[in-house]
Amino acid sequence: MVEQQQWEKDEVDSGEDLKNLLYRYFQYWPWFLLGVILSVSGAYLYLRYSTEVYSTQAKIKVLDESNDGGLDLSGLSGSSSLFNLSKVNLENEIQIVKSRRLLERVAQALDLNTAYYSNAAIKSSLYYNPDMPVQVSWITNDSTSQSSSPLIEFHSLGENSFSLKEEKLGSLKGTYGDTLQFGGYAFSINKRTTSRLNGELSKDDTFLFKYVSAESAIQSLSNSMGVEPIGDKSHVLSLSIQGSNVQKNEAVLNELIKQFNQDGIEDKRLVSKRTQEFVEERLKFLVQELDTVEEGMVTYKNEKDLIDVQANATQLFGKEAEAEKKRFEVQTQLAVTKDFQQFLENQNSYELLPANIGISDASVNQLTGEYNQLILERDRLLISATAENPAILNLNQELNRLQANINASVKAYMQSLQITLNSLQRQEGYSSGKLGGFPQIEKEVRSITRQREIKERLYLFLLQKREEAALSYAVTAPTVKVVDFAYTSMIPISPKRQIVMLASLIIG
């Protein structure tokens, strides 16, 4: 009972102390109010004149060429798909998207070496280049291309003239289309025929512009951009960029997607182009050989006064047609394989090999595909790495091993073809022995006809392969599918208005 009375007394004393404390500070309420007003006003001014930053997103799916990539030409003499690339490695694709090479292409395509700003005393806004009524074209040299210029004030003076001003460089009057020298920078200013924002340029229009070096433009894009995969098992990449101008953000991401897709297409075309070059070289030699055989046939017919040789040959040697057909196929394979072996012996180090040229050996085709894939990967790494990079050295070792395996497979396949050819020739020799009563002149015709048919078959075969390679080069499938083109949330990510106002209220 005593303890309860003591507790109630302490509660009463605490309430009295709190009430006295509130009464003590309540007399300073005007100062509290003034502090809140000043703090909130400062926050309002900060939000009013600070630059709003927006985040723009885009999504792309990197297509898996191992399943549906390449051009399937199986309708042409049973050939398989010309390309057989491995599954998607998103880490490699991310590095390519963020590479300086692609960002430089984006900067050039969007003319990001010129930046335009509104001419405001406190808060200048960044313009999107196509919105401007004029276009500045810079003439760079070694001394100016590596450094950005200061902000230059543009002021329209009428239909054909304008003035330029910069605090340290002074002022200059100019005419549209003329080449100007201002502070060591050479450029010309031309009116745009159309602009999406400002319409026609009128007198007293003013804005700021500056030259942005290629290095600065690339670095700015790299710093403001992010690329991340969507999940561990997905082939979708999320691209993002942050900036104050929504139209510029979206244009940059859409152009980057375009350049990334084009870069992948160019890589796939390299193999087709190399195959075309190889086939073209062989066709030149075959044309000469065909001409020689044809001339030999004409000369022999004239000397022996032969008529209707083809009909006689068909009648006399029809029984050997099946054996000859098989021998032609083997000889064609042997000729193509010998050409490929000669190419391997004469090629420079780490070059693409011709693919799908008609060799029927699966081991040779598979090893050639793996070799070309590693060559493409090595070329990509060399863009941002030196030849002494450990990854490059590892690839070199793997390429050397693959090249040795290709040589061994080609030799083994040629030996197998030679054994088969010898067997077929023995079969034909047996049949030919039964034709010993035929005149010697027919045997000569038969020999010349065989040579011509072999050359003709090989010639037609290579013509077909050339068309296949040309089709693959012209109808290369895209490497990415756009899931979402660039889009921007209209809520800025900086400054965060609610947080700033709440903080100012608490501080006040």
Secondary structure, 3 states (H helix, E strand, C coil): CHHHHHHHHHHHHHHHHHHHHHHHHHCCHHHHHHHHHHHHHHHHHHHHHCCCEEEEEEEEEECCHHHHCCCCCCCCCCCCCCCCCCCCCHHHHHHHHCCHHHHHHHHHHCCCCEEEEECCCCCCCEECHHHCCEEEEEECCCCCCCCCCCCEEEEECCCCEEEEEECCCEEEEEECCCEEEECCEEEEEEECCCCCCCCCCCCCCEEEEEECCHHHHHHHHHHHEEEEECCCCCCEEEEEEEECCHHHHHHHHHHHHHHHHHHHHHHHHHHHHHHHHHHHHHHHHHHHHHHHHHHHHHHHHHHHCCCCHHHHHHHHCHHHHHHHHHHHHHHHHHHHHHHHHHHHHHCCCCCCCCCCCCCCCHHHHHHHHHHHHHHHHHHHHHHHCCCCCHHHHHHHHHHHHHHHHHHHHHHHHHHHHHHHHHHHHHHHHHHHHCCCCCCHHHHHHHHHHHHHHHHHHHHHHHHHHHHHHHHHHHCCCCCEEEEEEEEECCCCCECCHHHHHHHHHHHC
